[in-house]
């Protein structure tokens, strides 16, 4: 019980002593036990909470480790795939490079093949042209040699039909050309060649008829210098005092300065046999010049048939027809042309 005379009472207790008188206080040992128990329980609870938290976070950490391991495995897998893709990409690039190189090679081959095809077609066309010319030539030569007697029995009027030559004024070389009165001998002088210059000398006939066939037999004397230019041409009248060249006229040649025979346009000519210069003899070998303008043939061959030139006449080059002979050299030589016979029919 609370006593009024007890020392140390607080003022608040004095005021509420009636209340405190009704409270029975515990002794100090009980209070300690109570407090201790409370604190112990709180410590247990705190400890449990800590343990629970540690366990929770450990679980989370373990899960994260597992997840990281899975992620690591995924990353390794992806790295392998990326590496494989890189290898495939490199292989693809290499393949593309090789394909590009092969494509370029194929393109070059196709271009070469195309060019070869075009060249082959051009050659085929030329071969066909030559075959056609050869057929004409073979037929003419066959008819010519098989009917030799016919030419021996030609009417005297045709045999003696006149043909006259005149010196061309080309390069004023007409003064160096000498034609016999009987029109059978033509001499190309070496005077103009003494200066070691190219010497062009030309002669031409009277106007001829385009529808007739002309056959002229000729001997040539080159003074043992066979490699000189001797040429026969179908000449346009307006060209008679100009150069009888291979571009402006229809022309065939016994020889040039290299000893080769030739014609104006090789694609229009057929050549058979050896070069005339290899076997011709001065004043012995007889050359036959046969042509018909309207029928477009122009032939040159020797009497023994060792060599033949058959030329397909280009009509566009001529309106008024003459026959011409040209001699030119670089050796300071002279030449003589002998007309053996002349026939027109």
HELIX and SHEET records of a PDB file:
HELIX    1   1 UNK A   11  UNK A   15  1                                   5    
HELIX    2   2 UNK A   17  UNK A   21  1                                   5    
HELIX    3   3 UNK A   28  UNK A  146  1                                 119    
HELIX    4   4 UNK A  148  UNK A  152  1                                   5    
HELIX    5   5 UNK A  156  UNK A  159  1                                   4    
HELIX    6   6 UNK A  170  UNK A  172  5                                   3    
HELIX    7   7 UNK A  174  UNK A  176  5                                   3    
HELIX    8   8 UNK A  191  UNK A  195  5                                   5    
HELIX    9   9 UNK A  237  UNK A  239  5                                   3    
HELIX   10  10 UNK A  266  UNK A  268  5                                   3    
HELIX   11  11 UNK A  276  UNK A  278  5                                   3    
HELIX   12  12 UNK A  315  UNK A  317  5                                   3    
SHEET    1   A 6 UNK A 165  UNK A 167  0                                        
SHEET    2   A 6 UNK A 199  UNK A 205 -1                                        
SHEET    3   A 6 UNK A 321  UNK A 329 -1                                        
SHEET    4   A 6 UNK A 229  UNK A 236 -1                                        
SHEET    5   A 6 UNK A 250  UNK A 255 -1                                        
SHEET    6   A 6 UNK A 262  UNK A 263 -1                                        
SHEET    1   B 8 UNK A 177  UNK A 179  0                                        
SHEET    2   B 8 UNK A 185  UNK A 188 -1                                        
SHEET    3   B 8 UNK A 335  UNK A 344 -1                                        
SHEET    4   B 8 UNK A 213  UNK A 221 -1                                        
SHEET    5   B 8 UNK A 286  UNK A 292 -1                                        
SHEET    6   B 8 UNK A 297  UNK A 302 -1                                        
SHEET    7   B 8 UNK A 307  UNK A 312 -1                                        
SHEET    8   B 8 UNK A 269  UNK A 273 -1                                        
END                                                                             
